[in-house]
Amino acid sequence: MANTFKLKTKANVGITTQNVYVVPSATTTVVIGITLANITGGGVLVGVGITRPSADDVNVLKNVPIPQGSSLEFMAGNKVVLEAADTLTVNSDTNGSIDVSLTIMETT
């Protein structure tokens, strides 16, 4: 089993929910950290979700405010384990407002 640390990013996320990361086949992924940066001139509300092909989709964050010029790192030492084909998604209430940085460890 190989463990590989990776950084996944997505710029200018907005109203349309964006896939930030899809777990490859034959892989388990540990989400170590997620940072959401507000790149607009005003406050925004953000959401983070997990879409699962074989289970219920869930919200990890829903309508959480991020003030102008701020970022949110909400994992606080917790970990989330994703299985093959799971998808981590992000959205905002404002177009082009959020930059996402996702730190993960893939196990293959």
C-alpha positions as MATLAB code, in Angstrom:
seq = 'MANTFKLKTKANVGITTQNVYVVPSATTTVVIGITLANITGGGVLVGVGITRPSADDVNVLKNVPIPQGSSLEFMAGNKVVLEAADTLTVNSDTNGSIDVSLTIMETT';
ca = [
       0.000    0.000    0.000;
       1.407    3.356   -1.035;
       0.532    6.586    0.783;
       0.834    9.789   -1.232;
       0.229   13.292    0.129;
      -1.339   15.699   -2.362;
      -2.708   19.227   -2.644;
      -5.827   19.739   -4.769;
      -7.034   23.250   -5.587;
     -10.013   24.894   -7.238;
     -10.141   28.640   -7.953;
     -13.132   30.956   -8.308;
     -15.830   28.613   -6.984;
     -19.271   30.191   -6.937;
     -22.996   29.475   -7.042;
     -22.667   26.342   -9.172;
     -21.453   23.458   -7.007;
     -17.980   22.415   -8.126;
     -16.253   19.050   -7.775;
     -12.952   19.768   -6.033;
     -11.822   16.151   -5.795;
     -13.062   12.740   -6.950;
     -11.440    9.700   -5.314;
      -9.821    7.472   -7.977;
     -10.756    3.801   -8.257;
      -8.935    1.387   -5.930;
      -8.052    4.322   -3.641;
      -8.975    5.444   -0.145;
      -8.360    9.103    0.670;
      -7.947   10.844    4.013;
      -8.862   14.536    3.946;
      -6.371   16.267    6.225;
      -7.415   19.868    5.701;
      -9.660   22.168    3.700;
      -9.084   25.912    3.434;
     -11.696   28.162    1.822;
     -10.517   31.693    0.984;
     -12.971   34.515    0.270;
     -11.552   36.427   -2.708;
     -14.390   38.963   -3.026;
     -15.004   42.453   -1.669;
     -17.848   41.267    0.609;
     -18.915   38.430    2.866;
     -20.013   35.091    1.385;
     -21.802   31.937    2.530;
     -20.128   28.631    1.648;
     -20.976   24.953    1.586;
     -18.906   21.779    1.430;
     -20.423   18.401    0.671;
     -19.612   14.783    0.008;
     -21.358   12.967   -2.835;
     -21.286    9.176   -2.557;
     -22.420    6.793   -5.291;
     -23.427    4.045   -2.835;
     -24.765    6.094    0.107;
     -26.512    9.332    1.020;
     -24.928   12.632    0.011;
     -24.094   14.803    3.027;
     -23.246   18.402    3.871;
     -20.032   18.975    5.781;
     -20.686   22.736    5.887;
     -23.845   24.563    4.857;
     -24.271   28.344    4.543;
     -21.243   29.155    6.706;
     -20.175   32.822    6.523;
     -16.677   33.871    5.510;
     -16.066   37.631    5.880;
     -14.351   39.723    3.221;
     -10.622   39.032    3.020;
     -10.794   35.997    5.314;
     -10.324   32.275    5.014;
     -11.812   29.314    6.843;
      -9.918   26.139    7.776;
     -12.560   24.038    9.466;
     -11.059   20.558    9.895;
      -9.460   21.457   13.283;
      -7.583   18.178   13.631;
     -10.463   16.011   12.401;
     -10.109   13.701    9.424;
     -12.621   12.580    6.794;
     -12.152    9.270    4.991;
     -13.381    9.075    1.399;
     -13.782    5.886   -0.609;
     -13.400    5.256   -4.344;
     -15.743    7.452   -6.455;
     -16.685    9.723   -3.523;
     -16.628   13.409   -4.501;
     -15.869   16.456   -2.370;
     -17.853   19.490   -3.556;
     -17.838   23.217   -2.725;
     -20.224   26.080   -3.469;
     -20.852   29.682   -2.470;
     -23.715   32.153   -2.626;
     -21.595   34.481   -4.817;
     -20.090   33.732   -8.230;
     -16.293   33.454   -8.417;
     -15.866   34.054   -4.698;
     -13.972   31.122   -3.160;
     -10.536   29.576   -3.695;
     -10.257   26.047   -2.275;
      -7.144   24.240   -1.037;
      -7.572   20.589   -0.126;
      -4.782   18.605    1.562;
      -5.190   14.837    1.261;
      -3.407   11.521    1.627;
      -4.261    8.868   -0.963;
      -3.763    5.187   -0.144;
      -3.560    2.854   -3.120;
];
